[in-house]
Amino acid sequence: MTTQPAWIEVTRSEAGWQALCACQVCLQPFETVRRLLWGFNPSFLLSEALDRQKLFIESQFHSSPLEEIHPEKRALALRCQRIPEKGLLLALVGKVSAPTRAEALEAAQAYSQELAAIFPLDYKIYPATSARTFAILTGKEIFTGCRQPQSLMQILRVESALRSQQGFIYLNGFWQGMERADEQIWRTLGNFPRAVMLNISLRPTRLDASERQLLWEMEQTLPDASSPSALQPYERWVQPLLKRRLNPWKRFYLVQVHLIAPEGVSEALVRPIGSAITRESEQLSSPGYMTRAPENSASLTLWRQKLAGLELVPVITGTPTLPHLSHLVDLEEAQAVFRFPYPPEPGLPGVHFLEKLDPDE
């Protein structure tokens, strides 16, 4: 049987051409997933599934932390839509860029095939093969319905810039969560009464020389434990950030988290999701999350266009000296937020994940 080619949407960009592909992600029956267990203890099921998701993220972009990174060449988005009266629709949207239209189309077809081939086998994945299915998976209707600034909301880690006697300090939280923290996300979305979409953008990056130098200088100015300072608790809190960001072998990504709801993003949506991906752990405290929305109609239009095209929304928080830190993450943080659901055998209360779409319906 001949496999139908994926539907690709190709558009002109400033640097040439870009092409989008989309795939629906469906959960495997639990009995099927159970047979994937390598270990002897059923508790290994989740840890093995999370490791496969981590490998998927890692293999999408990098061969080595030292390689030349082209952020515009590839991008991914995890999208989860709440479709009223139906359930949750999971999708993976990919973008590639190329100098010519033909090259972009060819690269997107290859990318779609790659996603379908190596996506974690705990799930079934179906590339969109029609314009209608592509439009549904990418959430075009939800984007079109956003006409007020409060219909878009970004969730960020808490961040702040402080200046102490020792020098400049940049405070930045982490994306982090326990193994099952994401269950709260799917329960929040699955029980929401109106249309909403969670969009998590992911693309590769690396620290440039000037950013690394500034972080290193910050590390040298941190006081020792005996130094009296009103800001000492914050200065010591920044140490884990500097240690992880200055690790030369870390693989870095740019991640942004957005909620899109035509009738408005409520606090009842933001709070459970923001809390789930900024949890405090035994090893690392967390300052939590913060939010921001478009300032006006012009900003709303820009945000909507950026998100629909898998581009990053400009961030003006923090310090202009380190513009990437607002959405810079390492591999562990990327996995904490760019995660697909793995519900227990009884499922999650009130949550129904949709099966494969019928393109003819």
C-alpha positions, 0 to 999 in steps of 0.5 A: 500500500502506498503511503500518502505524502504529508501535507506541507504548507510552504510560505515565503520568509525573510531568509528564503522559504519555510515549510510546516508539517503537522502530525497527530499524536495518539496514546497507545492502549495501556496493554500495548504500552505495558508490553514495552517494559524492559525492566522487571518492575512495572514502575519502570514503565514511566521512567523508560517512557520519559527517557524515550521522550528525552532522547527524542528531544535530544536527537532532533537538533544536536550532534554535538554541543560544539556544532554550529547552530542554525536556529531558523533551520528547524523548530518544533511545537507541541500543541494540545487543544481542548475541543469542547464536547470531544476531548484533547487533541495532541499534535506535533508541528515542525518547521524547516527553512531552506533557500528555495521553495523546492528545497523547503518542501523536500526538507519538510517531507523528510522531517515529517517522515523522521518524526513519524519514524522515531517518535517514542513508541509509547504513542501512535503518530499520524502525519497530516495528509490533507489541508483540512487535517493540517488546519485542525492539528495546527489550531488555525481556528483557535488562532483566528478566534483570538481577537482580544489581548487576554486571549493569549498568555505566556507563562515564564519562569520568574526572573529578575535583575538585581545589583548588589555591592559585588556586582550585577546578579541575574535571577532566573528560575527553572522549568522543573517538575516531578515524574507525574507533575504534568498530569495536572496539565492534562486534567486542567485542559481536559476539564476546561469547558471552552476551547483552549490550546497549549503551545510549547515551542522548542528550538536549538540554540547555544550561548555565544561568547559574550553571554558566556563571558558575562555569566562567568563574570557574575559567577566570580562576583558571588560572595562566599557564605561568610560575606554579609549582604542583604541580597545574599539569599538571592546571590546564593540562589543564582549559583545553580543557574550559573553552574548549569549555564556554564557547563560546556557540554550542555545542550541548550534550547529556546522554549516558550509556553503559551495558552491560547483561548479565544474567550480569554485565558483565565487564572484557573488555566494558568495557575495549575499549568504554571505550578506544574512546570515550575515545581520545587524539588528536593535539590532545587528551590523554585521561585515559581512562574509569572505571566504576560499578555500582549499589550494591545491589538498590534502586539496580539497580531504579532504574537498570533503570527509568531506562534502560528509560524513557530517563531519565538515571541519577543521577550522584553523582561530581564536584562537586555544584556542577556536576551536569551536567558528568558527562554534559554533551557538545558535538556533537562528543563526542555524535557520537564516542559516539552512532555507528552502525557503518559496517563496511568492505566485507569486514565485521568479523571475527566480527560479524553484524548482523541483518536486518529482524525478522519480527514473525510469528516 
